[in-house]
């Protein structure tokens, strides 16, 4: 019997949680490390990470996420769906302009014939050791579920960027909730969320670095329209700053274990229940490593941007009975709500 463990969950429009393990078809040797050191430790102390000037520009949420996705990807597979379409648009525009990614090459952007094709192409690309991404929403994300299981089961690093939107039920709705993202918690993808335009960029960076360090695929999501199309002035993280976080050791290991005719091996074959279950349980150690690795990457991001994120925060009022424990980041509306609740309690007393 395969179980699922919810690592952590924050409710509301600014969810940030880590979702869970699922069936592992094969554990790749050499991919796992008991503890992944922060980049600043590898460079001999926090002074090893430099802060570069960050230009303030008006971006929307989609462009902010795509900016980071372009920097960390070698191939992108796109298919238009509201409200995620702008991410694919800007990726295609930048690739057409010859913009380079962190690795000195232009991203190969391919428009597929469906979201299922985009996810299948991502699966094929990461299986050979290349860095890939895609963008989607709503029913488009649900069409990707079969390939999401396989990508996570093979421990292939990958990031899907999602502008969260209601799944069509009795009627189509382009606004609304996060039912699409919630429907994929069981696939094995870890999930990070941003609740404003700046966090769309920052959490995208955390996702791309963390996926290579943990070998667990990530989903970076944010509110469709409310955040994806909100235009705000944010601090743009320069490539020179992001390059410092490039996990060279983990990236090399990922490329080595990719399918290659010069190093032939088989994967994703049929297995009987005893072997299948043992491999499924072997996935635990990878997912157990996710929270501490993500926090480590968040600390690295803080060192190069000055914006600090934590997995959880405690909000305490003068009276312990009205204290609240929330998953980070604590939205301003939560602080206001707790403050007004505390004032009301005092008035009644």
TORKOL-844158 format. One line per 3 residues: number of its first residue (from 1); their letters; for each residue x, y, z of N, C-alpha, C. Coordinates in steps of 0.2 Angstrom, whole numbers, plus 5000, padded with zeros to 4 digits. Layout:
# residues N
NUM) A) X:Y:Z:X:Y:Z:X:Y:Z | ...
This chain:
# residues 349
1) XXX) 5004:4994:5000:5000:5000:5000:5004:5006:5000 | 5003:5011:4995:5007:5017:4995:5004:5022:4999 | 5007:5025:5003:5005:5031:5007:5007:5037:5005
4) XXX) 5004:5043:5007:5006:5049:5005:5006:5053:5012 | 5011:5057:5012:5013:5062:5018:5013:5069:5016 | 5009:5073:5019:5009:5080:5018:5014:5083:5022
7) XXX) 5019:5086:5019:5025:5089:5023:5023:5095:5027 | 5020:5100:5024:5017:5106:5027:5012:5109:5023 | 5008:5113:5025:5003:5116:5022:5001:5123:5024
10) XXX) 5000:5128:5020:4997:5134:5022:4991:5135:5018 | 4986:5137:5021:4979:5138:5018:4979:5145:5016 | 4975:5147:5011:4974:5154:5009:4977:5155:5002
13) XXX) 4977:5161:4999:4979:5162:4993:4987:5162:4992 | 4990:5162:4998:4997:5162:4998:5000:5155:5000 | 4997:5149:4998:4999:5143:5001:5007:5142:4999
16) XXX) 5010:5139:5004:5017:5136:5002:5017:5130:5006 | 5018:5124:5002:5018:5118:5005:5022:5113:5001 | 5024:5107:5004:5027:5102:5001:5023:5096:5001
19) XXX) 5022:5094:4995:5018:5088:4994:5022:5083:4991 | 5022:5078:4992:5023:5072:4995:5026:5067:4990 | 5027:5061:4993:5030:5056:4989:5025:5052:4985
22) XXX) 5027:5049:4980:5023:5044:4977:5027:5038:4974 | 5025:5034:4970:5028:5028:4967:5035:5030:4964 | 5040:5026:4966:5046:5027:4963:5048:5021:4959
25) XXX) 5049:5022:4953:5050:5016:4948:5058:5013:4949 | 5062:5018:4950:5069:5016:4951:5073:5022:4954 | 5077:5020:4959:5081:5025:4963:5088:5026:4959
28) XXX) 5090:5031:4957:5096:5032:4953:5102:5033:4958 | 5107:5029:4957:5112:5029:4962:5116:5035:4961 | 5118:5038:4967:5122:5044:4967:5118:5050:4967
31) XXX) 5112:5050:4966:5108:5056:4966:5107:5059:4973 | 5106:5055:4978:5104:5057:4985:5110:5058:4989 | 5109:5064:4993:5114:5066:4998:5111:5067:5004
34) XXX) 5114:5065:5010:5110:5065:5016:5109:5073:5018 | 5114:5077:5016:5113:5084:5018:5116:5088:5012 | 5112:5092:5009:5114:5097:5004:5116:5103:5007
37) XXX) 5123:5105:5006:5125:5111:5009:5123:5117:5006 | 5122:5122:5009:5120:5129:5006:5126:5131:5002 | 5124:5135:4997:5129:5137:4992:5134:5142:4996
40) XXX) 5132:5146:5001:5137:5150:5004:5142:5146:5008 | 5140:5140:5011:5145:5136:5014:5150:5133:5009 | 5148:5131:5004:5153:5128:4999:5158:5134:4996
43) XXX) 5156:5140:4997:5160:5145:4995:5164:5148:5001 | 5164:5145:5006:5168:5147:5012:5165:5152:5016 | 5158:5152:5017:5155:5157:5021:5150:5162:5018
46) XXX) 5146:5165:5021:5141:5169:5018:5144:5175:5014 | 5150:5177:5015:5153:5182:5011:5154:5180:5004 | 5154:5173:5003:5155:5171:4997:5150:5172:4992
49) XXX) 5144:5174:4994:5138:5176:4990:5138:5183:4989 | 5138:5186:4983:5138:5193:4983:5131:5196:4981 | 5129:5202:4983:5123:5205:4981:5125:5210:4975
52) XXX) 5121:5209:4970:5121:5213:4964:5116:5218:4964 | 5117:5224:4961:5111:5229:4961:5105:5226:4957 | 5099:5227:4960:5093:5225:4957:5089:5230:4954
55) XXX) 5088:5230:4948:5084:5235:4944:5077:5234:4946 | 5073:5240:4947:5066:5239:4949:5062:5241:4942 | 5058:5236:4940:5054:5237:4934:5047:5234:4935
58) XXX) 5042:5237:4931:5035:5234:4932:5035:5228:4928 | 5033:5222:4932:5032:5216:4929:5025:5213:4931 | 5022:5209:4927:5017:5205:4930:5019:5198:4933
61) XXX) 5015:5195:4936:5017:5188:4939:5020:5183:4934 | 5016:5183:4928:5018:5178:4923:5025:5180:4920 | 5027:5186:4919:5033:5188:4917:5039:5187:4922
64) XXX) 5037:5188:4928:5042:5187:4934:5044:5180:4934 | 5039:5175:4934:5040:5168:4934:5044:5166:4928 | 5042:5168:4922:5045:5166:4916:5053:5169:4915
67) XXX) 5054:5174:4919:5061:5177:4919:5066:5172:4922 | 5064:5169:4927:5068:5164:4931:5068:5158:4927 | 5062:5156:4924:5062:5150:4921:5066:5150:4915
70) XXX) 5067:5155:4911:5071:5156:4905:5078:5155:4907 | 5080:5158:4913:5087:5158:4915:5089:5151:4917 | 5085:5147:4919:5087:5140:4922:5085:5134:4917
73) XXX) 5082:5136:4911:5080:5130:4907:5084:5130:4900 | 5084:5124:4898:5087:5123:4891:5081:5122:4886 | 5076:5119:4888:5070:5118:4883:5064:5120:4887
76) XXX) 5059:5123:4883:5052:5125:4886:5047:5122:4881 | 5042:5119:4884:5037:5116:4880:5030:5120:4882 | 5027:5123:4877:5021:5128:4879:5015:5126:4875
79) XXX) 5010:5128:4878:5003:5127:4875:4999:5132:4878 | 4995:5136:4875:4991:5142:4878:4985:5140:4882 | 4984:5143:4887:4978:5142:4891:4978:5147:4896
82) XXX) 4972:5150:4897:4971:5156:4901:4971:5154:4909 | 4975:5157:4913:4979:5163:4912:4986:5162:4912 | 4989:5156:4910:4996:5155:4910:4999:5157:4903
85) XXX) 4995:5159:4898:4998:5160:4891:5004:5165:4891 | 5003:5170:4895:5009:5175:4894:5016:5172:4896 | 5016:5167:4900:5023:5164:4902:5026:5161:4896
88) XXX) 5022:5158:4892:5024:5155:4886:5026:5160:4880 | 5022:5165:4880:5023:5171:4875:5030:5174:4877 | 5031:5176:4883:5037:5180:4884:5043:5175:4883
91) XXX) 5043:5168:4885:5048:5164:4883:5050:5163:4876 | 5044:5163:4872:5045:5162:4865:5048:5169:4862 | 5046:5175:4864:5049:5181:4862:5056:5182:4864
94) XXX) 5058:5180:4870:5065:5180:4872:5070:5176:4868 | 5067:5170:4867:5071:5165:4863:5072:5167:4856 | 5066:5170:4853:5067:5173:4846:5072:5179:4846
97) XXX) 5073:5183:4851:5077:5188:4852:5085:5186:4853 | 5085:5179:4854:5092:5177:4855:5095:5178:4862 | 5090:5179:4867:5092:5180:4874:5096:5173:4876
100) XXX) 5101:5174:4880:5104:5168:4883:5102:5167:4890 | 5102:5160:4892:5101:5158:4899:5107:5158:4903 | 5107:5155:4909:5113:5155:4913:5118:5151:4910
103) XXX) 5117:5146:4906:5122:5142:4903:5124:5144:4896 | 5123:5150:4894:5126:5153:4888:5122:5151:4882 | 5116:5148:4882:5113:5146:4876:5106:5149:4876
106) XXX) 5103:5150:4870:5096:5152:4870:5091:5146:4871 | 5086:5147:4875:5081:5142:4876:5077:5139:4870 | 5077:5133:4869:5073:5130:4863:5065:5130:4866
109) XXX) 5061:5134:4863:5054:5134:4865:5050:5131:4859 | 5046:5126:4861:5042:5122:4856:5035:5123:4858 | 5030:5125:4854:5023:5124:4855:5020:5118:4853
112) XXX) 5017:5114:4858:5014:5108:4857:5007:5108:4855 | 5004:5103:4854:4997:5103:4852:4992:5102:4857 | 4995:5101:4863:4990:5100:4869:4995:5101:4875
115) XXX) 4992:5102:4881:4996:5102:4887:4999:5095:4889 | 4995:5090:4887:4998:5083:4888:5004:5082:4884 | 5004:5085:4878:5010:5084:4874:5016:5088:4877
118) XXX) 5014:5094:4880:5020:5098:4883:5023:5094:4889 | 5018:5091:4893:5021:5087:4899:5025:5081:4896 | 5022:5078:4891:5026:5072:4888:5033:5074:4886
121) XXX) 5033:5079:4882:5040:5082:4880:5044:5083:4885 | 5042:5087:4891:5046:5088:4897:5049:5081:4899 | 5045:5076:4900:5047:5070:4902:5052:5067:4898
124) XXX) 5052:5067:4892:5057:5065:4887:5063:5068:4888 | 5063:5075:4889:5069:5079:4889:5073:5078:4895 | 5069:5078:4901:5073:5077:4907:5076:5070:4908
127) XXX) 5073:5065:4905:5075:5058:4905:5082:5058:4902 | 5084:5062:4897:5091:5062:4894:5095:5067:4897 | 5093:5070:4903:5098:5075:4907:5098:5082:4905
130) XXX) 5092:5084:4902:5092:5091:4900:5087:5095:4904 | 5087:5102:4905:5083:5105:4910:5077:5108:4906 | 5071:5107:4908:5065:5108:4905:5060:5111:4909
133) XXX) 5055:5115:4906:5050:5118:4910:5044:5119:4906 | 5038:5120:4909:5032:5121:4905:5027:5125:4909 | 5022:5128:4906:5017:5133:4910:5010:5131:4908
136) XXX) 5006:5131:4913:4999:5129:4912:4994:5131:4917 | 4988:5129:4917:4983:5131:4922:4977:5126:4921 | 4973:5125:4926:4966:5122:4926:4967:5115:4923
139) XXX) 4962:5114:4918:4962:5107:4915:4968:5105:4911 | 4972:5110:4909:4979:5109:4906:4983:5106:4911 | 4983:5108:4917:4987:5104:4922:4985:5097:4923
142) XXX) 4978:5096:4923:4976:5089:4924:4978:5085:4919 | 4979:5087:4913:4981:5083:4907:4988:5081:4908 | 4992:5085:4912:4999:5083:4913:5000:5078:4919
145) XXX) 4995:5076:4923:4995:5072:4928:4999:5065:4927 | 4997:5061:4922:5001:5055:4921:5008:5056:4920 | 5011:5061:4916:5018:5062:4915:5021:5065:4922
148) XXX) 5017:5068:4926:5020:5071:4932:5021:5065:4937 | 5017:5060:4937:5019:5054:4941:5026:5051:4939 | 5026:5050:4932:5033:5047:4930:5039:5051:4931
151) XXX) 5038:5058:4930:5044:5062:4931:5046:5062:4938 | 5041:5062:4943:5043:5062:4950:5045:5055:4952 | 5042:5050:4949:5045:5043:4951:5052:5042:4948
154) XXX) 5054:5045:4943:5061:5044:4941:5066:5049:4944 | 5063:5053:4948:5067:5058:4952:5071:5062:4947 | 5067:5065:4942:5070:5070:4937:5068:5077:4939
157) XXX) 5073:5081:4940:5072:5088:4942:5069:5092:4936 | 5063:5095:4938:5059:5099:4933:5055:5104:4937 | 5053:5109:4933:5049:5114:4937:5043:5116:4932
160) XXX) 5037:5115:4934:5031:5117:4931:5028:5124:4934 | 5027:5129:4930:5025:5135:4933:5017:5135:4931 | 5013:5137:4936:5006:5136:4936:5003:5143:4938
163) XXX) 4998:5146:4934:4994:5151:4936:4988:5148:4938 | 4987:5147:4945:4981:5143:4947:4974:5146:4945 | 4970:5141:4944:4963:5143:4941:4958:5138:4943
166) XXX) 4952:5139:4943:4947:5134:4944:4946:5129:4939 | 4945:5123:4941:4944:5118:4936:4937:5118:4933 | 4936:5118:4927:4929:5118:4924:4925:5112:4927
169) XXX) 4919:5114:4929:4914:5109:4932:4908:5110:4928 | 4903:5113:4932:4896:5114:4928:4897:5120:4923 | 4902:5124:4924:4904:5129:4919:4911:5131:4919
172) XXX) 4914:5134:4914:4920:5136:4914:4921:5143:4918 | 4926:5143:4922:4928:5149:4926:4935:5151:4925 | 4937:5157:4923:4944:5158:4922:4947:5162:4928
175) XXX) 4943:5162:4933:4945:5165:4940:4945:5160:4945 | 4944:5162:4951:4942:5158:4957:4948:5155:4961 | 4948:5148:4961:4952:5145:4967:4958:5141:4964
178) XXX) 4960:5137:4968:4966:5133:4967:4965:5125:4966 | 4959:5124:4963:4957:5117:4963:4961:5113:4958 | 4964:5116:4953:4969:5113:4948:4975:5111:4952
181) XXX) 4978:5115:4956:4984:5114:4960:4983:5108:4965 | 4977:5109:4968:4976:5104:4974:4975:5097:4971 | 4972:5097:4965:4971:5090:4962:4978:5087:4960
184) XXX) 4983:5090:4961:4990:5087:4959:4994:5085:4965 | 4992:5086:4971:4996:5085:4977:4999:5078:4977 | 4995:5073:4974:4997:5066:4975:5002:5064:4970
187) XXX) 5004:5068:4965:5009:5066:4960:5016:5065:4962 | 5018:5068:4967:5025:5068:4969:5029:5075:4968 | 5025:5080:4965:5028:5086:4964:5028:5090:4971
190) XXX) 5034:5093:4973:5034:5098:4978:5031:5104:4976 | 5027:5108:4980:5024:5114:4978:5026:5120:4982 | 5027:5125:4978:5029:5132:4981:5024:5137:4978
193) XXX) 5022:5142:4982:5018:5147:4980:5020:5154:4982 | 5019:5159:4977:5020:5166:4979:5013:5169:4979 | 5012:5174:4983:5006:5178:4984:5007:5185:4981
196) XXX) 5012:5187:4978:5013:5193:4975:5018:5193:4969 | 5019:5198:4965:5023:5197:4959:5030:5196:4961 | 5033:5200:4966:5040:5198:4968:5041:5191:4970
199) XXX) 5036:5188:4974:5037:5181:4976:5036:5176:4970 | 5033:5178:4965:5033:5174:4959:5040:5173:4956 | 5044:5178:4956:5051:5178:4954:5055:5174:4959
202) XXX) 5054:5176:4966:5058:5173:4971:5057:5166:4972 | 5051:5164:4972:5049:5157:4973:5051:5153:4966 | 5050:5156:4961:5053:5152:4955:5060:5150:4955
205) XXX) 5064:5155:4958:5071:5154:4959:5072:5148:4964 | 5069:5149:4969:5069:5143:4975:5067:5137:4972 | 5062:5136:4967:5060:5130:4964:5065:5127:4960
208) XXX) 5068:5131:4955:5073:5129:4951:5079:5126:4954 | 5082:5130:4959:5088:5128:4963:5086:5121:4967 | 5080:5121:4970:5079:5116:4975:5078:5109:4971
211) XXX) 5075:5110:4965:5073:5104:4961:5080:5100:4959 | 5085:5104:4958:5091:5101:4956:5095:5098:4962 | 5094:5101:4968:5097:5099:4974:5094:5093:4977
214) XXX) 5087:5092:4976:5084:5087:4979:5082:5081:4974 | 5082:5082:4968:5080:5078:4962:5072:5077:4962 | 5069:5081:4966:5062:5081:4966:5059:5086:4962
217) XXX) 5054:5085:4957:5051:5090:4953:5047:5095:4957 | 5047:5101:4955:5043:5106:4959:5038:5110:4954 | 5033:5112:4958:5028:5116:4955:5028:5123:4958
220) XXX) 5029:5128:4954:5029:5135:4956:5022:5138:4954 | 5018:5139:4959:5011:5142:4957:5009:5148:4960 | 5004:5152:4958:5002:5158:4960:4995:5159:4958
223) XXX) 4991:5164:4960:4984:5165:4959:4984:5167:4951 | 4979:5164:4948:4978:5166:4941:4974:5173:4941 | 4977:5177:4937:4974:5184:4936:4976:5188:4942
226) XXX) 4974:5186:4948:4975:5191:4954:4982:5192:4954 | 4987:5187:4953:4994:5188:4953:4997:5188:4947 | 4995:5183:4942:4998:5182:4936:4998:5188:4931
229) XXX) 4992:5192:4932:4991:5198:4928:4992:5204:4932 | 4994:5204:4938:4995:5210:4942:5001:5213:4940 | 5001:5220:4938:5008:5223:4936:5010:5227:4942
232) XXX) 5016:5225:4944:5019:5229:4950:5026:5230:4949 | 5029:5235:4953:5036:5236:4952:5040:5232:4957 | 5044:5227:4954:5048:5223:4958:5055:5223:4957
235) XXX) 5059:5220:4961:5067:5220:4960:5069:5214:4956 | 5072:5215:4951:5074:5210:4946:5080:5207:4948 | 5080:5200:4949:5087:5197:4951:5091:5196:4945
238) XXX) 5097:5199:4945:5101:5199:4939:5104:5192:4939 | 5106:5190:4932:5109:5183:4931:5115:5182:4935 | 5119:5187:4936:5125:5186:4940:5124:5184:4947
241) XXX) 5119:5186:4950:5117:5184:4957:5114:5177:4957 | 5110:5175:4952:5107:5169:4952:5112:5163:4950 | 5117:5165:4946:5122:5160:4944:5126:5158:4950
244) XXX) 5126:5162:4955:5130:5159:4961:5127:5153:4965 | 5120:5153:4963:5116:5147:4967:5116:5141:4962 | 5120:5141:4957:5119:5135:4952:5122:5129:4956
247) XXX) 5118:5124:4957:5121:5118:4960:5125:5113:4956 | 5131:5115:4955:5135:5112:4950:5136:5104:4951 | 5137:5102:4957:5138:5095:4958:5131:5091:4957
250) XXX) 5126:5094:4959:5119:5090:4958:5117:5090:4950 | 5119:5096:4947:5117:5096:4940:5122:5091:4936 | 5128:5090:4938:5132:5085:4934:5130:5078:4935
253) XXX) 5127:5077:4942:5125:5070:4943:5118:5069:4939 | 5114:5074:4938:5108:5073:4934:5110:5072:4927 | 5115:5075:4924:5116:5074:4917:5119:5067:4916
256) XXX) 5123:5065:4921:5127:5058:4921:5122:5053:4921 | 5116:5053:4924:5111:5048:4925:5106:5048:4919 | 5107:5053:4915:5102:5053:4909:5103:5048:4904
259) XXX) 5098:5046:4901:5098:5041:4896:5103:5043:4890 | 5108:5038:4889:5113:5040:4884:5115:5033:4881 | 5116:5033:4874:5118:5027:4871:5125:5025:4873
262) XXX) 5129:5030:4875:5136:5028:4877:5136:5025:4884 | 5131:5026:4888:5130:5023:4895:5123:5020:4896 | 5122:5015:4892:5115:5012:4892:5113:5009:4899
265) XXX) 5107:5010:4900:5104:5007:4906:5096:5007:4905 | 5092:5003:4908:5085:5003:4907:5082:5006:4913 | 5076:5008:4912:5072:5011:4918:5064:5011:4916
268) XXX) 5060:5011:4921:5053:5011:4920:5050:5005:4917 | 5053:4999:4919:5051:4993:4917:5045:4990:4921 | 5042:4985:4919:5037:4982:4924:5040:4979:4930
271) XXX) 5037:4979:4935:5039:4976:4942:5033:4973:4945 | 5035:4967:4949:5030:4964:4953:5029:4968:4959 | 5024:4967:4963:5022:4971:4969:5028:4971:4974
274) XXX) 5032:4966:4975:5037:4966:4981:5042:4971:4979 | 5045:4971:4973:5050:4975:4970:5047:4983:4970 | 5041:4983:4967:5038:4990:4966:5038:4993:4973
277) XXX) 5035:4990:4978:5034:4993:4984:5041:4995:4988 | 5046:4991:4987:5053:4993:4990:5055:4999:4987 | 5055:4999:4980:5057:5006:4977:5053:5012:4979
280) XXX) 5046:5010:4980:5042:5016:4982:5044:5019:4989 | 5046:5014:4993:5048:5016:5000:5055:5019:5000 | 5059:5018:4995:5066:5020:4994:5065:5028:4993
283) XXX) 5060:5030:4990:5059:5037:4989:5058:5042:4995 | 5057:5039:5001:5056:5043:5007:5062:5047:5008 | 5068:5045:5008:5074:5049:5010:5074:5055:5005
286) XXX) 5072:5055:4999:5073:5061:4995:5068:5066:4997 | 5062:5064:4999:5056:5069:5001:5058:5071:5008 | 5061:5067:5012:5062:5069:5019:5067:5075:5019
289) XXX) 5071:5075:5013:5077:5080:5013:5074:5087:5010 | 5068:5087:5007:5065:5093:5004:5065:5099:5008 | 5061:5098:5014:5060:5104:5018:5067:5108:5020
292) XXX) 5072:5104:5023:5078:5107:5025:5082:5110:5019 | 5081:5107:5013:5085:5109:5007:5082:5116:5005 | 5075:5116:5005:5072:5122:5002:5073:5128:5007
295) XXX) 5073:5127:5013:5075:5132:5018:5082:5134:5017 | 5087:5130:5015:5093:5131:5014:5094:5136:5008 | 5090:5134:5003:5090:5138:4996:5087:5145:4998
298) XXX) 5081:5145:5002:5078:5152:5004:5083:5156:5007 | 5088:5153:5011:5093:5157:5015:5098:5160:5010 | 5100:5156:5005:5104:5158:4999:5101:5164:4995
301) XXX) 5095:5163:4994:5091:5168:4990:5091:5175:4994 | 5090:5174:5001:5090:5180:5005:5097:5183:5005 | 5103:5179:5005:5109:5182:5004:5111:5186:4998
304) XXX) 5107:5184:4993:5109:5188:4986:5104:5193:4985 | 5098:5193:4988:5093:5198:4987:5091:5202:4992 | 5092:5200:4999:5090:5204:5004:5083:5202:5006
307) XXX) 5079:5198:5003:5072:5196:5004:5072:5189:5008 | 5070:5189:5014:5071:5182:5018:5064:5179:5018 | 5065:5172:5017:5059:5168:5018:5060:5162:5022
310) XXX) 5055:5160:5026:5055:5155:5031:5049:5150:5029 | 5050:5144:5031:5045:5139:5030:5039:5140:5034 | 5040:5143:5040:5034:5144:5045:5036:5150:5049
313) XXX) 5031:5154:5051:5032:5160:5056:5027:5159:5061 | 5029:5162:5067:5024:5163:5072:5022:5170:5073 | 5016:5171:5074:5013:5178:5075:5010:5178:5082
316) XXX) 5013:5182:5086:5011:5182:5093:5008:5188:5095 | 5002:5188:5099:5000:5195:5101:5001:5195:5109 | 5000:5201:5112:5001:5201:5119:4998:5196:5123
319) XXX) 4992:5193:5121:4989:5188:5125:4990:5181:5122 | 4993:5177:5125:4995:5170:5122:4989:5167:5119 | 4983:5168:5122:4977:5164:5120:4975:5166:5113
322) XXX) 4978:5172:5111:4976:5174:5104:4982:5174:5099 | 4987:5170:5101:4992:5169:5096:4991:5165:5090 | 4994:5165:5085:4993:5162:5079:4999:5159:5076
325) XXX) 4999:5153:5073:5005:5150:5070:5003:5149:5063 | 5007:5152:5059:5006:5152:5051:5012:5150:5047 | 5010:5147:5042:5016:5145:5037:5018:5152:5033
328) XXX) 5024:5153:5033:5027:5159:5030:5026:5159:5022 | 5025:5164:5019:5025:5171:5022:5019:5173:5025 | 5019:5177:5031:5013:5179:5034:5010:5185:5030
331) XXX) 5004:5184:5027:5001:5189:5023:4999:5195:5027 | 4999:5201:5024:4997:5207:5028:4990:5206:5031 | 4986:5203:5026:4979:5203:5028:4978:5198:5035
334) XXX) 4983:5193:5035:4982:5189:5041:4984:5193:5047 | 4989:5197:5047:4991:5201:5053:4986:5206:5055 | 4983:5209:5049:4977:5213:5051:4971:5210:5054
337) XXX) 4970:5204:5052:4964:5200:5054:4965:5198:5061 | 4972:5196:5063:4973:5194:5070:4973:5200:5074 | 4975:5205:5072:4976:5211:5076:4968:5214:5078
340) XXX) 4964:5214:5073:4957:5216:5074:4953:5211:5078 | 4955:5204:5078:4952:5199:5082:4954:5200:5089 | 4960:5202:5090:4963:5203:5097:4960:5209:5100
343) XXX) 4959:5215:5096:4955:5221:5098:4948:5219:5100 | 4945:5215:5096:4938:5213:5098:4937:5210:5104 | 4942:5205:5105:4942:5201:5111:4943:5205:5117
346) XXX) 4948:5210:5117:4949:5215:5122:4943:5219:5124 | 4939:5221:5119:4933:5225:5120:4928:5222:5123 | 4927:5215:5122:4922:5211:5125:4924:5210:5132
349) X) 4930:5209:5133:4933:5208:5140:4931:5214:5145
